[in-house]
């Protein structure tokens, strides 16, 4: 994993000291005490299950991840603002110029602060490539954003400067080979999975998710209105044998010409039931407008009660009831 004699020395120390298991480019170690080239000792617990990161490998990876994330954020922000300066207050362009220049200076310092690992040439080439690209545009960005230079400029001139800076930031190129292209190397893979790099990726993902436009909530399905009921919700109007009433409760009993009807609804149909004193019952299901059911008193009594579904929705139903039964 490490170049030259360094890798051989570490490998011999690990094999001699205990167990080494490589899983997906991350080393898991048990019962090992290894000495680094700097003479520092890494102490490992026999029961650890955490991946092993060489301290310099971890620090380099986390420094690079943070620096690259800052550069990506600046480029993303600049791209969003590129078309917003025209027609906006002059303060928008001025604020962007100041913040972009300050951010670019900070990003340059972050890359410069990452320790050089000369034993692994690709690490230094990657870091140096980023620095060269940033420092290529940094002087012009600084000049365009200088507060003294902005004083007295017209809105159009300030807008032009802001647009130029967005173009310069967008022109910062990725190194070749890039970080992603180097991840096939085990050393880079381990560095990319250090805790700091994982935290950076999680933060980027969370920010990306929060910036996505929320899906418009689906409009509730419209509820068709109930037809008018001549007697409203007054079930007592049915006592005389003729009524048109609205049923809003899931179940109710209604007396019609001396007959008691049990009415129940579930949103898709209305069930009307009559139980006879001598036993037995008659039930009809009404699920369409105009559907009817007919009930008799039984025995020698003549006459019937007709129930018609005038209309229904998920909130209630309207029934028209007529009886030819003698009252009592």
C-alpha positions in Angstrom: 0.0 0.0 0.0 2.9 2.4 0.7 5.7 3.0 -1.8 9.2 1.6 -1.7 10.8 0.2 1.4 8.3 1.9 3.6 5.6 -0.4 2.6 7.8 -3.5 3.0 8.9 -2.4 6.5 5.3 -1.8 7.6 4.0 -5.0 6.1 6.7 -7.0 7.9 6.0 -5.4 11.2 2.3 -6.0 10.9 2.6 -9.7 9.9 5.1 -10.3 12.7 3.0 -8.5 15.3 -0.5 -9.9 14.7 -3.3 -10.2 12.2 -4.0 -8.0 9.2 -7.2 -8.2 7.3 -7.9 -6.1 4.2 -11.5 -5.4 3.4 -12.3 -3.0 0.5 -9.1 -1.2 0.8 -9.4 -0.6 4.6 -7.2 -2.4 7.0 -8.6 -4.0 10.1 -6.0 -4.9 12.7 -5.8 -6.9 15.9 -3.0 -7.2 18.5 -0.5 -5.1 16.5 2.1 -2.6 17.5 3.7 -1.0 14.5 6.4 1.6 14.2 6.1 4.3 11.6 9.0 5.8 9.6 8.8 8.9 11.8 9.6 6.7 14.9 6.0 7.2 16.2 4.2 4.2 17.6 0.6 3.3 16.7 -1.2 1.6 19.5 -4.0 -0.8 18.5 -6.5 -2.6 20.7 -6.9 -6.3 20.3 -10.6 -6.1 20.1 -10.9 -3.0 17.8 -13.2 -3.2 14.8 -12.5 0.3 13.5 -10.6 0.8 10.2 -6.9 1.7 10.6 -5.8 5.0 9.1 -2.2 6.0 9.1 -2.4 9.4 10.9 -0.8 11.3 8.0 -2.9 9.5 5.5 -6.1 10.4 7.4 -5.0 14.0 7.9 -4.1 14.4 4.2 -7.4 12.9 3.1 -9.5 15.0 5.4 -7.6 18.2 4.4 -8.2 17.5 0.8 -11.8 16.6 1.2 -12.6 19.8 3.1 -10.7 21.9 0.5 -12.3 20.3 -2.5 -15.8 20.7 -0.9 -15.2 24.4 -0.4 -14.1 24.8 -4.0 -17.1 22.9 -5.2 -19.5 25.0 -3.1 -17.9 28.3 -4.5 -18.3 27.0 -8.1 -21.9 25.9 -7.5 -22.8 29.3 -5.8 -21.1 31.2 -8.6 -23.0 29.3 -11.3 -26.3 30.0 -9.6 -25.5 33.8 -9.4 -24.1 34.1 -13.0 -27.4 35.1 -14.5 -28.8 37.1 -11.6 -26.8 40.3 -11.6 -28.5 42.1 -14.5 -31.6 43.8 -13.2 -30.6 43.2 -9.6 -29.6 46.0 -7.1 -25.9 46.9 -7.4 -25.4 45.6 -3.9 -25.9 42.0 -5.2 -22.9 42.2 -7.5 -20.8 44.0 -4.9 -21.6 41.4 -2.2 -20.8 38.5 -4.5 -17.5 40.1 -5.6 -16.4 40.5 -2.0 -17.5 37.0 -0.9 -16.1 35.2 -3.9 -12.7 36.8 -3.5 -12.6 36.0 0.2 -13.7 32.4 -0.4 -11.1 31.8 -3.1 -8.3 33.1 -0.8 -9.5 30.8 2.0 -9.6 27.8 -0.4 -6.1 28.5 -1.6 -4.9 28.6 2.1 -6.7 25.3 2.8 -5.0 23.5 -0.1 -1.6 25.0 0.8 -2.0 23.8 4.4 -2.4 20.1 3.4 0.8 18.4 4.3 2.8 17.2 1.3 3.3 13.4 1.2 6.3 13.1 -1.1 6.5 9.3 -0.7 3.2 9.0 -2.6 3.7 11.3 -5.7 0.1 11.3 -6.8 -1.0 13.0 -3.6 1.3 15.9 -4.2 0.5 16.2 -7.8 -3.2 16.4 -7.0 -2.8 19.0 -4.3 -0.4 21.1 -6.5 -2.7 20.9 -9.5 -5.6 22.4 -7.5 -3.3 25.1 -6.1 -2.0 26.0 -9.6 -5.5 26.3 -11.0 -6.8 28.4 -8.1 -3.7 30.7 -8.1 -4.1 31.1 -11.8 -7.3 33.1 -11.4 -6.9 34.4 -7.8 -5.0 37.6 -8.7 -7.5 38.7 -11.2 -10.4 37.9 -8.9 -8.7 39.9 -6.2 -8.2 42.9 -8.5 -11.8 42.8 -9.8 -13.2 42.6 -6.2 -11.0 45.3 -4.7 -13.1 47.7 -2.7 -11.1 50.8 -3.8 -11.5 49.7 -7.4 -15.2 49.3 -7.0 -15.8 52.8 -5.6 -17.3 55.1 -8.1 -18.1 52.4 -10.7 -21.5 52.4 -12.4 -24.0 49.6 -11.8 -23.2 48.2 -15.2 -19.5 48.1 -14.6 -19.9 46.3 -11.2 -22.2 43.8 -12.8 -19.7 43.2 -15.6 -17.0 42.5 -12.9 -19.2 40.1 -11.1 -20.0 38.2 -14.3 -16.3 38.1 -15.1 -15.5 36.6 -11.7 -18.2 33.9 -12.1 -16.6 33.0 -15.4 -13.1 32.8 -13.8 -14.4 30.6 -11.0 -16.2 28.3 -13.5 -12.9 28.0 -15.4 -11.1 26.4 -12.5 -10.3 23.0 -14.0 -10.2 19.6 -12.2 -6.7 18.0 -12.0 -5.9 15.1 -14.4 -5.9 12.5 -13.0 -8.7 13.7 -10.6 -9.4 12.6 -7.1 -12.2 10.3 -8.4 -9.8 8.7 -11.0 -7.3 8.0 -8.3 -9.7 6.1 -6.0 -8.8 2.8 -7.7 -5.6 3.1 -5.7 -6.0 1.5 -2.3 -4.2 4.3 -0.6 -6.6 6.9 -1.9 -9.6 4.6 -1.2 -8.6 4.4 2.5 -8.0 8.2 2.7 -11.4 8.8 1.1 -13.1 6.7 3.8 -11.6 8.6 6.7 -14.1 10.0 9.2 -13.6 13.6 8.0 -14.2 12.8 4.4 -17.3 10.8 5.2 -18.6 13.7 7.2 -18.0 16.1 4.2 -19.9 13.8 1.9 -22.8 13.5 4.3 -23.0 17.3 4.7 -22.9 17.8 0.9 -25.7 15.2 0.4 -27.8 16.8 3.2 -27.4 20.2 1.6 -28.3 18.8 -1.8 -31.4 17.2 -0.5 -32.6 20.3 1.3 -32.1 22.5 -1.8 -34.3 20.3 -3.9 -37.8 21.7 -4.5 -40.3 20.0 -2.4 -42.8 18.0 -4.4 -46.2 19.7 -4.5 -48.6 17.9 -2.4 -51.3 16.2 -4.4 -54.6 18.0 -4.3 -57.2 16.1 -2.5 -59.8 14.5 -4.7 -62.7 16.8 -5.0 -65.8 15.7 -3.1 -69.0 16.1 -5.3 -71.7 18.0 -3.4 -74.7 16.3 -2.0 -78.0 17.0 -3.6 -80.3 19.2 -1.5 -82.6 17.5 1.0 -86.0 19.0 1.5 -86.1 18.1 5.2 -82.4 18.6 5.8 -81.0 16.3 8.5 -84.2 16.0 10.4 -85.0 12.3 10.6 -88.2 13.0 12.5 -89.7 14.3 9.3 -90.0 10.7 8.2 -92.6 9.8 10.9 -95.5 10.8 8.6 -94.2 8.4 5.9 -92.8 10.9 3.4 -89.4 12.7 3.7 -86.2 13.6 2.0 -83.3 13.7 4.5 -79.6 13.9 4.7 -77.7 11.1 6.6 -74.3 12.3 7.8 -73.6 9.8 10.6 -72.2 6.3 9.8 -75.4 4.7 11.2 -78.8 5.8 12.2 -82.3 4.5 12.8 -85.3 6.2 11.2 -89.0 5.5 11.9 -91.3 5.6 8.8 -95.0 5.0 9.2 -94.6 2.7 12.1 -91.7 0.9 10.5 -88.1 1.2 11.8 -85.3 1.2 9.2 -81.6 0.8 10.1 -79.5 3.0 7.8 -75.7 2.5 7.5 -73.2 4.0 5.1 -69.6 3.5 4.4 -68.8 6.0 1.6 -69.4 3.6 -1.3 -72.9 2.5 -0.5 -75.9 2.8 1.8 -77.3 -0.2 3.5 -80.9 -0.1 4.6 -82.2 -2.9 6.9 -85.5 -3.8 8.5 -85.9 -6.5 11.2 -89.3 -8.1 11.7 -90.6 -8.7 15.2 -91.3 -12.3 14.4 -87.7 -12.9 13.2 -85.8 -12.4 10.0 -84.8 -9.2 8.3 -84.7 -7.6 4.8 -81.6 -5.7 3.7 -80.9 -3.7 0.5 -77.7 -2.1 -0.7 -77.9 1.2 -2.5 -74.8 2.3 -4.3 -75.9 4.3 -7.3 -78.1 7.4 -7.6 -81.7 6.4 -8.2 -81.2 2.9 -6.6 -84.3 1.8 -4.6 -85.3 -0.7 -2.0 -88.8 -1.7 -0.9 -89.9 -2.9 2.6 -93.3 -4.3 3.9 -94.5 -4.6 7.4 -95.2 -8.3 7.1 -98.2 -10.4 8.2 -101.6 -9.3 6.9 -100.6 -5.6 6.8 -100.7 -4.0 3.3 -98.6 -1.2 2.0 -94.8 -0.7 1.6 -92.0 1.7 2.3 -89.7 2.7 -0.6 -86.3 4.1 0.0 -84.5 5.8 -2.9 -80.8 7.0 -3.0 -80.9 10.5 -4.2 -77.2 11.1 -3.9 -74.1 10.2 -1.9 -70.4 11.2 -1.3 -67.9 10.2 1.2 -69.3 12.5 3.8 -73.0 11.6 3.7 -76.0 10.5 1.7 -79.5 11.8 0.9 -82.5 9.4 0.9 -86.0 10.0 -0.4 -88.5 7.8 1.6 -92.1 7.2 0.9 -94.5 5.0 2.7 -98.0 3.6 1.9 -98.3 2.0 5.3 -100.9 3.1 7.7 -99.3 5.0 10.6 -99.1 3.5 14.0 
